[in-house]
Amino acid sequence: MKLLAYQMFGIKAFLEIEDKKIKAMTEGPLSFLAKPICEKFNDHFSGQPATILKDGIFISTVFPLVPSEPFRKLVGAQLKNHLFGTFTPECVAIMVTSRCQCKCQHCIAYGITGKEELSTDEIYDLIDQSLELGAYQISFEGGEPTLRSDLPELVSHIDKSKAISRVVTNGLLLTEEYVRRLKRAGLDILTISLDSPYLEIHDRFRGVAGLFDRVTEGIKHAVKSGLIVCVIYVASPQNSDSETMNDLLEYCESLGVHELLIDEIFASGKWSGKDVLADRDRERLIDLARTQERNICVTPFFHLRNPDLFGCFAGRRWMFISPTGDVMPCMHTPVSFGNIRDMALKDIWKSIRRHPLFRKKPETCTINDPCFKENYLRKIPKDADLPYPIEKLD
């Protein structure tokens, strides 16, 4: 199977799929411009795709369907960055509420307030502004987004010719009927959080008895409905040993999960001051993704932020919007560059891109940047509502 993924004057980019393995290639007199992008892709995404559909493939739930207009926008954004050093807010994550039923030990939304949540119409406008800026993925997060009664309507507002939609959920409310509503609304990807393949540990970590069983049933409903299902696993020193990861893979594969997306825990939010992964842990997880042979796509998402790949996404490739409309470069950088109730999103994006923290090439994630820690993070008052205005720290 060979798919035309991108085309412009002098360049054609293809994806070739054989025995569930993907390879990127390029043709044309200007193909040398896209060669570095293809080489990076083949080094890190040459394994099994998340799913193969009649009209294309999802390499990973991180990316849009290939071929599609959203994927064309993705490739265009990478070329602009490679050739001109310009950045597009490729993914816009909207925290539609700060409410949540869980009490997760690693909650990164801890301290972010939501006293006057954005209205349905305000989120509609935010989606429209995001698409105008070039976003190819809109993600609904929280808190717990399924606590918003209008979530299916928010999903349906996205122009599917411009962007794909994602909902990130704890899985507690994923009844069969609710999953069908999301599917009818046009949801592309349902991402369900999991912290352990073991019932007792997951429920204790999240502070909700019976949650693991609800997640299991929710995954089954979502797979049956035809949604693309991703399990996001935040790896910590306590839950990333080889035995646990193999049990996790077995659990996800048995349920028909399309992708296991592994991220790493950060010393932020409720996890502030606690242990994070060592380099050897990261290497072991990357090796797991490369060598595992189960019928599931495994993506070490943290590895994509390596400076030799995409680098830190914060304020360069994505934005997070708080439940009250404050715009942050990332959930792990709890500083606000403006509120969409007062400013246009494009102007806030310009402010982020002009800031010294985000103009420079990232050598690490912003949350680990010594300059950010010393000159910004440590200056935020301990009792402050988050996100904290950047102008009070500059």
C-alpha positions in Angstrom: 0.0 0.0 0.0 1.4 3.4 -1.0 -0.3 6.7 -0.1 0.4 10.1 -1.4 0.7 12.1 1.9 1.7 15.5 0.7 2.2 17.4 -2.6 3.4 20.8 -3.6 5.5 22.2 -6.4 8.5 20.0 -6.9 7.7 17.7 -3.9 5.7 14.6 -3.4 5.7 12.7 -0.1 4.5 9.2 0.2 3.9 6.6 2.9 4.5 3.0 2.0 2.9 0.4 4.3 4.1 -3.2 4.1 3.6 -5.9 6.7 2.2 -3.2 9.0 5.5 -1.3 8.8 5.6 2.3 7.6 8.2 4.0 5.5 8.2 7.7 4.3 9.7 8.7 1.0 9.8 11.7 -1.2 10.0 12.4 -5.0 10.5 15.4 -7.2 13.2 18.0 -8.1 12.8 19.7 -4.7 12.5 16.5 -2.7 15.8 17.3 -0.9 13.9 19.9 1.1 11.7 17.3 2.7 14.4 14.6 3.0 15.4 15.5 6.6 11.7 15.3 7.7 11.4 11.8 6.1 14.6 10.6 7.7 13.4 11.7 11.1 10.1 10.0 10.5 11.7 6.7 9.4 13.9 6.7 12.4 11.1 7.0 14.9 7.7 6.1 13.2 8.6 3.1 11.1 6.7 0.6 13.3 3.1 -0.5 13.3 0.5 2.3 12.6 -2.3 2.9 15.1 -4.9 1.8 12.5 -5.5 1.3 8.8 -8.9 2.5 7.5 -10.5 2.3 4.1 -9.7 6.0 3.4 -6.2 6.1 4.9 -4.1 5.4 8.0 -3.5 6.9 11.3 0.3 6.6 11.8 -0.3 7.5 15.4 -3.1 9.3 17.2 -0.6 12.2 17.6 -1.1 12.9 13.8 -4.2 13.3 11.5 -5.3 10.7 9.0 -3.1 10.2 6.0 -4.0 11.4 3.4 -6.2 14.3 4.6 -6.2 18.1 4.6 -5.3 18.2 8.3 -2.2 16.0 7.6 -1.3 18.3 4.7 -1.4 21.2 7.2 0.9 19.2 9.5 3.5 18.6 6.8 3.3 22.2 5.7 3.9 23.4 9.3 7.0 21.1 9.5 8.4 22.5 6.2 7.8 26.1 7.3 9.6 25.4 10.6 12.5 23.5 8.8 13.0 26.2 6.1 12.0 29.4 7.8 12.0 28.7 11.5 8.3 29.7 11.9 6.0 27.9 14.3 2.3 27.1 14.0 0.0 26.2 17.0 -0.5 22.7 15.6 -2.5 21.4 18.6 -4.8 23.5 20.7 -5.9 21.8 24.0 -9.0 23.3 25.6 -9.5 22.5 29.3 -13.3 22.8 29.2 -13.7 22.4 32.9 -11.6 22.1 36.1 -14.1 19.8 37.7 -13.1 16.1 38.1 -14.2 13.1 40.0 -10.7 11.8 40.6 -8.0 12.8 43.0 -5.0 11.7 41.0 -1.6 11.8 42.7 0.1 13.3 39.6 -2.7 15.8 38.6 -1.1 18.5 36.4 -4.3 20.6 36.6 -3.8 21.0 40.3 -4.2 24.7 41.2 -5.8 25.8 37.9 -9.1 27.5 38.7 -12.3 27.4 36.8 -14.7 29.8 38.5 -16.3 31.1 35.3 -15.9 28.4 32.8 -16.0 29.3 29.1 -19.5 29.1 27.7 -20.4 27.0 24.7 -20.3 30.0 22.3 -17.0 31.1 23.7 -15.5 27.7 23.0 -17.0 27.6 19.5 -15.2 30.9 18.9 -12.0 29.6 20.3 -12.2 26.6 18.0 -12.7 28.8 15.0 -9.8 31.0 16.0 -7.6 28.0 16.5 -8.4 26.6 13.0 -7.7 30.0 11.5 -4.2 29.9 13.1 -3.5 26.6 11.4 -4.3 24.0 14.2 -4.9 20.5 12.8 -5.9 19.0 16.2 -8.3 20.2 18.8 -8.1 18.4 22.1 -10.8 18.6 24.8 -9.3 18.1 28.3 -9.9 19.0 31.9 -10.4 18.4 34.7 -12.7 15.8 33.3 -14.2 17.0 29.9 -17.2 14.5 30.0 -18.6 16.5 32.9 -19.5 19.2 30.4 -23.0 18.5 29.2 -22.2 20.2 25.8 -19.0 18.2 25.0 -20.6 16.3 22.0 -21.7 19.7 20.6 -18.2 21.1 21.1 -16.8 18.1 19.2 -19.3 18.5 16.4 -18.4 22.2 15.9 -14.9 21.3 14.6 -14.6 21.5 10.8 -13.3 18.0 10.1 -11.8 19.2 6.8 -9.4 21.3 8.9 -8.7 19.4 12.1 -9.2 16.2 14.0 -10.8 16.0 17.4 -9.6 14.3 20.6 -11.2 13.9 24.0 -8.9 13.0 27.0 -10.9 11.3 29.8 -10.6 9.4 33.0 -13.1 6.9 31.5 -15.6 7.1 34.4 -18.6 8.2 32.4 -18.0 6.2 29.2 -21.3 4.4 29.0 -22.2 2.7 25.7 -24.8 5.5 24.9 -22.4 8.3 25.8 -19.7 6.8 23.6 -22.2 6.6 20.7 -23.0 10.3 21.2 -19.4 11.2 20.8 -19.1 9.0 17.7 -22.2 10.6 16.2 -20.7 14.1 17.0 -17.7 13.2 14.8 -15.1 12.5 17.4 -11.9 11.0 15.9 -9.8 9.9 18.9 -10.8 8.9 22.4 -7.9 9.0 24.8 -8.3 7.3 28.1 -5.9 7.7 31.0 -4.5 4.7 32.7 -1.9 4.7 35.5 -1.5 0.9 36.0 -2.5 -2.4 34.4 -3.5 -3.5 37.9 -7.0 -2.7 39.2 -6.0 -1.9 42.9 -3.1 0.3 42.0 -4.9 2.3 39.3 -8.0 2.9 41.6 -5.8 3.9 44.5 -3.7 6.2 42.5 -6.8 8.0 41.1 -8.7 7.9 44.3 -11.8 6.3 42.9 -12.9 2.7 43.7 -14.1 0.8 40.6 -12.5 3.1 38.1 -10.4 0.4 36.5 -13.5 -1.6 35.7 -15.2 1.4 34.3 -12.2 2.2 32.1 -12.3 -1.4 30.8 -15.9 -1.2 29.9 -15.5 2.3 28.3 -12.7 1.0 26.1 -14.8 -1.9 25.0 -17.7 0.5 24.1 -15.4 2.8 22.2 -13.7 0.1 20.2 -17.2 -1.4 19.3 -18.5 2.0 18.2 -15.6 2.5 15.7 -13.7 5.2 17.6 -10.0 5.2 17.5 -8.9 4.4 21.1 -5.7 5.5 22.6 -4.6 4.7 26.2 -2.3 7.4 27.6 0.1 6.1 30.3 2.1 8.5 32.4 5.3 6.6 33.2 6.9 7.1 36.6 9.7 5.3 38.5 6.9 3.4 40.3 5.0 2.0 37.3 7.5 1.6 34.4 9.4 -1.6 35.2 9.5 -4.3 32.5 6.9 -6.6 34.1 4.4 -3.9 34.5 4.8 -2.6 31.0 4.4 -6.1 29.5 1.2 -6.6 31.5 0.0 -3.2 30.3 0.6 -4.1 26.7 -1.2 -7.4 27.1 -4.2 -5.6 28.7 -4.4 -2.9 26.0 -4.1 -5.4 23.2 -6.7 -7.7 24.7 -9.2 -4.8 24.6 -8.5 -3.8 21.0 -6.8 -0.5 21.9 -5.2 1.1 18.8 -2.3 2.9 20.5 -0.5 3.0 23.8 0.8 6.5 24.2 3.5 6.7 26.8 4.4 10.0 28.4 6.7 10.7 31.3 5.8 12.2 34.6 6.9 15.7 35.4 7.6 17.3 38.8 4.7 19.7 38.4 1.2 20.0 39.8 0.6 17.5 42.6 3.8 15.6 41.6 6.0 18.7 42.3 9.1 17.7 44.2 8.7 13.9 43.5 10.9 11.5 41.6 10.8 11.4 37.7 12.2 9.0 35.2 15.9 8.5 34.9 17.6 8.4 31.5 17.9 4.6 31.7 14.1 4.4 32.2 13.4 6.5 29.2 15.8 4.4 27.0 14.1 1.2 28.2 10.6 2.5 27.2 11.9 3.7 23.8 13.4 0.2 23.2 10.1 -1.4 24.3 8.3 0.7 21.6 10.8 -0.3 18.9 10.9 -4.1 19.7 7.5 -5.1 21.0 5.6 -7.4 18.6 2.0 -7.1 19.8 -0.8 -6.0 17.7 -0.8 -2.4 19.0 1.0 0.8 18.2 3.3 2.0 21.0 4.5 5.5 20.9 6.9 7.0 23.6 5.5 10.5 23.3 8.1 12.0 25.6 10.8 11.0 23.1 9.2 13.3 20.4 10.2 16.2 22.6 13.9 15.3 22.3 15.8 18.4 20.9 17.0 16.3 18.0 13.4 15.6 17.0 10.6 18.2 17.5 11.9 19.7 20.8 9.7 21.1 23.5 6.2 21.7 22.1 5.2 24.4 24.7 4.6 27.7 22.9 6.0 26.3 19.7 3.6 23.6 18.5 0.8 23.8 21.0 -1.2 25.9 23.4 -3.4 25.1 26.4 -6.4 27.1 27.3 -7.6 27.1 30.9 -11.3 26.6 31.8 -11.6 30.4 32.2 -9.8 31.3 28.9 -6.2 31.9 30.0 -3.7 30.8 27.4 -0.7 28.8 28.5 2.2 27.5 26.4 1.7 24.1 28.1 0.0 22.5 31.1 3.4 22.2 32.7 4.1 25.9 32.3 1.3 27.4 34.4 1.7 31.0 33.2 -0.9 33.0 31.2 0.0 35.1 28.2 -3.5 36.5 28.0 -7.2 35.6 28.1 -9.3 35.0 25.0 -12.1 37.0 26.7 -9.8 40.1 26.3 -7.6 39.3 23.3 -7.6 37.5 20.0 -5.9 34.2 20.1 -3.6 35.2 17.3 -2.3 38.1 19.3 -1.7 35.9 22.4 0.2 33.4 20.2 2.4 36.3 18.9 3.1 37.3 22.6 4.2 33.7 23.4 6.4 33.5 20.3 8.1 36.8 21.1 8.9 35.9 24.6 12.6 35.0 25.3 11.6 31.7 26.8 10.1 30.5 23.5 12.1 32.3 20.9 15.2 30.2 21.6 15.7 26.6 20.5 14.7 24.4 23.4 17.4 22.2 24.9 14.9 20.6 27.2 11.2 20.9 28.1 10.4 24.3 29.5 9.4 22.9 32.9 13.0 21.6 33.2 14.6 24.8 31.8 16.8 26.3 34.6 15.8 29.8 33.4 12.1 29.1 33.6 12.5 27.4 37.1 14.6 30.2 38.6 13.1 33.3 37.0 9.4 32.3 36.6 8.2 29.2 38.3 9.8 29.9 41.7 8.4 33.4 41.7 4.8 32.3 41.5 3.2 32.8 45.0 2.4 29.5 46.6 -1.3 30.5 47.2 -1.8 32.0 43.7 -4.5 30.9 41.4 -3.1 29.4 38.3 -2.2 30.1 35.6 -0.3 33.1 36.8 0.0 36.2 34.6 3.4 36.3 32.8 3.6 40.1 33.1 3.8 39.8 36.9 6.9 37.7 36.5 8.8 39.5 33.7 
